[in-house]
Amino acid sequence: MWFGFVTPARAIMLGVCSAAFIAVFWRWFYAQHLFSQAKMQDWGHAYLIPLISGYMLWVRRQELARTPPSSFWPGLAPLVLGIAAYFFAVVGIKNHMAQGLAMILALFGLCLMLLGPAVMRVIFLPIAFLAFGVTLSERIMISIEFQLQQIAAQGGWVALGLLGPIFGFSAVLTGNTIEIIERSGVSHPMGIAEACSGMRMVIAFVALAGAVALLGTDRWWQRAALMMLAIPVALFMNIVRIAVLGVGTLVDPNIATGEIHIFIGTVMLIPALGLFLLGKWALDRLFVEEGAVPAKGAKGKAKAKPDASPAYLGIGWPALRSPAFIAALTVMVVWAGGMTWAIQAWGLYLRKLPIQAAGGRLLSDIRADALPSWEGGVSMRESAEVEETLGTTNYLTRAYAGRTPETRGTALALHAAYYTGMIDTVPHVPERCLVGGGWTIESGPYLVPLPLDLSRWPVDPRDERAVASGVRRARLERTSDAPGTYVRLPAGIEEARMQITSFRDPRGNQMYSGYFFVANGGFATTAVDVRRLAFDLTADYAYYMKVQVSGSGISSPEELAARAADLLNELLPELMRCVPDWLEVQSGDYPPDNPRRKAGAGS
């Protein structure tokens, strides 16, 4: 008998309900596994959350033994609501975080229905703790992490400034980058986006605080106080981490990169646990509630209660015929089968397949001399840590300078990045990346029309698919490595716009930077547009390409858009060679293993 009331019959009931529950929510569990596996620093702790919840139940086993379970039919409402909300989050808003919260709501309803309010009062907090195992939407995580990284960068800079005279170096802070300068003049830049990646573990710190709060005390105010310590402790430990890595760069300049800084970030959880326990100890001694310490006799009685054998413990196999159990099982089985049928009948693709450009062409394959009116510089490559933060290795960062009378004197910086096979992602945009590099936002962002020369790109009247979808085509320039080749352009290019922001660096220099996206063959201006196009459930594949153009010495967002259009009039066809031809994908002609081809779709 487990927990004092789990008889063999109830064990079978638990197993059957668990199997049915997993059958309903298996897609979320699998997606969460992929998230945790792909971003171990961010969400690796999710594997431990159910174990901690189970331990919380084990700690409360005596209280559970004294609490008789009972059926409670109102629990059917949150069970059905949770499953329905999950289905809507899967096929409607397509949000992993909402799916996870809906799953927890359904679990709450299931336990309430089968075990009753008395047991729920005991197990509610362990169920609620499961929320720490749900991956937050990347937009939320980015907003949290970015602000914390800036604070940690300031704190790390102060800490290194105090250590500098001892170890013989100075520290200079620019944005989220700390530069360690030895007395010899040797400089070691340390990007906080990478060296401060411990902020990516902020949810793990909060979960650790929650575990200490729930397991260490029953007083609500102590729990609240411990939870309030979570963010300060996370910041403090990350400042310590930055200081350690900063001093370590004097010994090995690569210590702030690679696996070492990840390992140090994980180790920081150990002293963080010590700080939470110290906080608990301090709260116990600073605030002692009158009557909080039980009498000795009360302790003896508490130990004797679990030894009693209430009548309900004799409930056996008839529990499997409980109407509440049968109803809950029926609801879950029907929903599990119904969801699978609906997804297949509607032709929805919940998992997007990765897809590359024909021939595996990369953005870095674009030649610097491919444009007749623009001269390209050397393509820049980032470190492995920056590429991990960027989320892709398929990108092009290059400066372009005009070399004709019409473009001479114009210098623009291009950054294009290609993404595919994403679980759920938010594009990296200059508002975040440049601020992290020390720039400040002066004004914007502004949505500005991109005045492309559409007369260069007619719709091919012989291409029925292009005519039907309004997709234009472009002929590659004579300077291209494939001169005269025709390339399809993104749909909706007639309404092309850029999101442009004005930035200023610490020296007072101004720069305008703007961007747009190409997602699943369509033109997109914002991250919301990207999700609408790239995560369309009727599409088997998903990709998007971010195109960012920046320039100094520009007086207005409209001027940047005009200069960017001059560059893109020649560059956009080359960029489109580095993404799949979406009309070919939709018709099943590309790639060779396209499921639509196997299903009989054709052009």
N, C-alpha and C positions, 0 to 999 in steps of 0.2 A: 504494500500500500504506500503510495507516494504522496507527499505533502499532507498526509493525514486523511485524505478523502478520495484519492484516485484508486479505486478498486479496479480489478481486471476489466470489468465491463466499461468503466469510465475511461480506462486506458484505450480500449478499442474505440470508444466514442471520440476520444481525443485524436487518435490516429486517423480515423475516417474524416473527421472535420478538418484536420490539418491537410490531408490529401486534397479534399475538395477546395479548401481555401487556396492552396498553391495552384490548383488547376485554374482558378479564376485569375490569380495575380501573377502567374509565372512570368509573364512578359516583363513586368516591372522588376521582379527579382533578377531576371537575366540581365536587363539593362543596368540595374544597380551594380551587378557584378562587373559588367564592362566598364562602368564609370570608375569603380574602385580599383580595378586592375590597370586601367589606362592612366589614372591620376592617383597613384598610391599615396603621395604626400597629402593630397586634398581629402581623399575619401577612403584610404586604406583602413581607417578606424571603423568603418561601417561593418566590417566583418566581426568586430568584437562587440558591437552594441547588443545583438541578441543574447550573447553569452552573459553580458553584464545584467541585462534584464532578467535572464534566468537565475542569476545569482541573487538578485533582489528578491525573487520569489522564494528561493531557498532560505534566505535570511528570515522571511516572513512565514516559514512553514508552520511554526507553532500557532500563529494567529490564524492561518488558513485551516489548521486542524480543528480549531474551535469555532469555525464559521461554517454553518451548513449551507451548501449550494441549493439553489432552487430555480425553477424556470421563471422567466420574467418576459412576457410577450412584448411589452413595449420596446425591448431590445431589437425587435425585428426592424423597427424604423431606421435606426442608424446603420444596421447591416445592409438593408436595401439601398439606403441613401449613399452609403460609402461605395457600394458596387456600381451604382448608377453614375456617381460622380467620377469614378475611375474610368468607366467606359467613355464618358464625355471627355475626360482629360486625354484619353488615348486617341480617339477619332475626331475630337473637336478642337480643343486648344493645343493639343500635342505637347503637354508639359509634364516632364518627369517628376518634378517636385509635387505638383498637384496630384499625380497618380499615387505617389507614396503616401501623402497625407490622407487621401481617400482610402487607401489600403488600411491605414491605422484606424480610421473611423470605422471601417467594416469590421476589423478585429475587435474593436471596442463593443460594437453592437452584437457580434457573435458571442463574446464572453458574457455580456450582460444578459443576453437572452437565455443562455444555457446555464449560467451560474448564479444569476440574480444580483440585486444591488448590494447585499451584504458582502459577498465575495468581491464584487467590483470595487468596493471601498478599499480593499486590501491590495488588489492587483492593478488599480488604475495607474499609479505612478510608474510601475514597470512597463506598462503598455505605452504610456506617454513618452517614456524615455526612448522608445524605438524611433521617435522623430529625429534623433541625432544621427540615425543611420540613413536618412533620406538626403540624397544629394540636392542641394539648393540650386535654383536656376542660376546659370552662369552670370546672368546680368546682375543678380543680387550679390553673388560672390565677388564679382569684379568691383562693384561699388564699395563693398566692405573692405576687401583686401587692399584696394588702391589707397583708401584713406589711411588704413593702418600702416601700410608700407611707408607713406610719407611721414607719419609720426615716428615710426621705428627708425627711419633714416635720420631724422633730427636727433633722436635719442642716441643712436649708434655713433653719430658724429660727435656728440658731447662726450660720450664714454671714451671714444678714441682720442679726443682732445685731452682728456685727463691722463690717459695712458701714454700719450706721445712723448712727453719729457722723460718718462722712465725708460722707454724702449728706443728712443731716438728717432722719432718720425713725427710728421705733422699730417693732419687730415683736412681735406677740403671737400665741402659738400656742394654739389651742383644737382639740383632736382633730387632724384632718387639714386644718385651715383656719388659714392665717397671715393676720393682719390687719396691713397696712402703715399706720402712722399718721404723717402728716406733722406737722411742728412747728406748723402752723396748726390742727391738730386734724382735718383731713380724713382719713377712713379709707377704705382700699381692701382689702376682704376678698379673699383669693386661695385658692380651694378646691384642695387638693392632689389631690383626685380628678380635677381637670381640669388644673390647671397642672402637676401631677406626673404627667401621663399618659404621660411618658417611661418610667415603670415598666412601661407596657404593652408597651414594646419590649424587655423584659428578655431574651426568647428571641433577639432579633436580636443583642444584646450577647454572649450565650453562643455563638451561632453564629459571630460574628466572632472570638471567642477561639478557638473550635474550628478555624476556618480558619487562623488564624495558627499555632496549635499544630501542625496537621497539615502545613502547607506550610513552616513555618519550621525545624523540627527533627525529627530521627529518634529522639531520646532520649525514652524514655517518661516519665522523671521531669520533664523540661522541659515536656512536653506536659501532664502533670498539674498542674504549677505554673501554667502559663498558663491552664488551665481554672479553677483555683481563683481566679484574678484576675477572672473574668468578673463575678460578682455585686458584689464591691467596686468594680470600675470602673463598672458600671452605676449603683450607688448614688452614687458620687462625681460622675459626669457629670450625674446628675439633680439632685444638690444644687447643682452649678454652674448648672444650668438654672433651678432655682427662684430662685437668687440673681439671675440675669440678669433673669428675669421680674419679680421683686420690685422691683428698681431701675427696671426699665422702666415699671412702673405709675406712677411719679412723673411720667413724661413723658406716657404715654398709659394711662389706667386700663383700656383694653380690650386691652392688649398680651398679657395672660395668657389671653385668650379667642380664639376664632376660629382662623384658619389660621396665625397667626403662631407660636403656641406649638407647633403641630404641626411647623412648619418648623424651629424651633429644636431640637426634640427629634430630628429626623432629622439635622440638622447635627452633633449631639453624637456621632454615630457616627464622625466624622472624627477628633476628638481622642482618642476611645476607641481607634481603631486605632493612633494614635500611642503611647498608653500601653501597649498590648499589645506593640508592636514594641520599645518601650523596655524592657519587662520581658524580652523575648527577648534583647535586647542585654545586659542586666545579668546574666542567667543564663549567657550564653556567657562572660562575663568573670569572674564570681565563681567559677564552678565549671568548671575545665578538666580533662577526664578524660585520664589518661595514655594516649598512643597514639591520641588522638582525631583528630589532624591527620594525614592520609595523606601518605605520601612522594611526592616529585615523580614518581618513576617509576610509582607506582601510578596517578597521574592520567593519565599517558599511556596506560597499559593500559586504563583505564576508557573512554577515548575511542575506543580501537580496537575494542572488543568489538561495538558496534552495527553496525560495518561488515561483520562476518562475516555469512554467509548460511547459517544452519543448514538442514538438509535439510527440516525440517517446513514452511519457508516455501513450499515448492513445492506444498503441498497445495492442490488447486483444487476443481473442481466436484464431485468425489466426496464432499466434505465435506457436501453437501446430502443425501447418502444415509446420513449417519451415523445409526445406531440411536438414539443419545442425542438428537440433534436431532429426529428423527421422533417419539420418545416424548414429549419435552417439548412439542413443538408440538401433538401429539394431546391431551395432558392439558389444555393451555390452551384449545384450541378446544372440547373437550367441556365443560369447566367454564363457559366463556363462554356457550355455547348452553344448557347445563343450568340455569345460574342465571337466565337470562332467562326460560326456560320455567317454572321453578318459581315465580318471582315473579308471573308472569302467571296461572299456574294456581291459585295460592293467593290471588289477589286482593289482593296487597300493594301499598301505596302508599308508596314510599320517600321521595318528595318531597311534603311537605305543602303544600296550597294555602292561601293566605291567605283569610280570611273576616271580614267585618264584620257588625255588627248590621243588622237590617232598617232600611232607610231611611238607612243610614250614621250612625245615632245614636251619639254619643260620650258618654263619661262626664261630660264637662263640660256636657252638655246637661241634666243633672239640675238642676232648679231648687232654689234654696236654701230656698224655702218649700213644697216638695213634700210635706213630712211634717207631719202635724197636731200631733205632740207634740214636735217638735224644730225649732229655728230654726237654719238654716245660715248660716255666714258667707260672706265673699267667697272665691271659688275662687282659689287661688294658682297662678301659672304660674312655671316655672323658666326659667333661661337656656338658650340653645341647647346650651351645653357640658354642663350638668347633664342635659338631656334626652338628649343623646348617651350619657352614662354610664348614665342610666336605661334607655335602649333603646326608648323609645316616646314619642310625643307625645299619646297618648290616655290621659289620666289625670285624676284629680280629687283635689285636696288641699284639704280644707275642715274648718273647726271647726264642731261642732254643740253647741248648748246646749239643755237641756230647758226647755220652756215650759208644762208642765202640772204639776199637783200631784204626779203620780207621778214625773216626770222632772226637775222644777225643782231646780237646784243641781248637776246633772250636766253636765260639760263633757267632750267627747270630740273627738279629732282623727282624721279619716278620711283615708286615702290609698288610692285604688283605681287600678290600672293595668291596661291591656288589651294583650295581646301576640298577634300572629299573624304568619304567614309566617316563623317562626323556622327557621333551619337547625339550630341546637342551642343551647340557652340554659339558664341557671340563674336562677331568679327573684331579684331584689333583695329582701333581707329586712332587718328592722331590726337584727338582730345585727351586720351589717356596716355598714349605712348610718349608724346612730346612733353607733356607736363611731367611725366616721370623722368624725362631727360633734362629737366631744369627750366623749360619754357613755361610761361604763364599765358593763360587765355586772356587776350585783350578785348576781343569782341566775337560775337557769333555763338553758335554756327548759323550760317545763312544758307538757304536753299536757292541756288542760282542756276538758271538755265544754261546748258552747255551748248554753245552755238556751233555745232558741227556742220560741216559742209555736206549736206545730204545729197546734193546733186552728183557727188562722186560715186554714190552707192545706190543704183537703181534696183528695183525688184526685177528679177529675171522672169519675164512673162512666160517662158517655157517651163518653168518650175512650178507645177501645180501646188505642191505643198508650201512653197515659199509665198506664192500668190495668196493662198488661203489664209496664211498666218501673217502676211505682211512683212516677211523677213527679207531684208535687203542683202545684197552681196557686194563684196569689194574685190578689186583686182590688185594683187600684190605689186609693189613698185619694182622697177627694173633693178634696183639695188638690193632687192631681197635675194635670199638663197633659193627661192622658188618663184622667180619673176613670171608674171602673167597668170599665176594660179588664182582661182576664185575662192573666196572664203565667205561663208555666211556670217552675218553680224547679228547681234542680239535683238530680239523682238522688243518693240517699244522704244527704240532709239530716237524716234521722233520727239519724244517727251523727255529726253535726257536732261538730267539736272545733277549738279554736284552739291555736296554739303561742305561749305567752306568756313573755316575759322581763322581768325587773326591771332597770331602768337607773338610774344616778345621774350627774348632771352635775358639773362641777368646783365648783359652788357648794353641792353637797350635796343638791340637789333630786332627788326620786325620781320615776320614771315607769314605768308598766307599758305594754308594747306587745305586741300579739298580732296574728296574721294567719292567714288561710286562703286557699284558692284555689278557683276554679271553672274546671274544665278540660274542654273538650269535653262540656259538659252534666252533668258530675259534680262532686261535692264532693270536695275534696282538702285534706289538712292539711299535707303536707310537699312539698318539691321532688321527692322520689322519686315521690310519688303523682301529681304533675303530669306527669312523664315517662311514667308508666304510662298515664295517660288521654289526654294530648294527643299522644303519639307512638305511639299504637296503630297498627300497620302496616296494619290493615284499614280505617282511616279515611282519607278523601281529604283532609280539612281538619284543621287544628289551631289551637287558640287556648287561652289561659288568661287569667284575670283574678285578680290579687292584691288582696285586701281586707285592709287593715291598720287597726286601731283602737288608739289610744293614749290614755292619760289619767293625769293627776296627781292627788294626793290620794286614791289608792286603796290599800287596805291589803293586798290579796292578789290572786293571779291569778284566783281564783274570783270576786272582786268585779268585776274588769275584764270577765270573761266574761259575768257577769250584766248589767252595764251595756251592754256591746256588744250583747247579745241584745235588750235593750230598744230600742236604736237600729235594729238590723237587722230587727226585726219589721216596721218600716215602710219601711226603706231597701232591704232586699234585693230586693223586687219592682222597684224603680226601677233598681237595678243590673242586674237580669236583662234589662231592656229594652235594655241597652247591649251585650248579647252575643247571638249567634245562638241561635235556638230549635233545640236539638240534635235533637229528634225530627223537626222539619221537614227538617233537614239529612240525617239518616239515611234518611228516606223519599224523598229526592230532590226534595222540593217547594221547597227553598231551598238556595242561591240559584238564580236562573233558569238559570245555566249549570252546574248541578250535574251531574257526570259520571254519577251514578246515574240521573238523569232521562233522560240520553241513552242509557243502557244499558237503559232500560225499567223501572227500579225506581219504584215508586209507593207511595202510601199505601193 
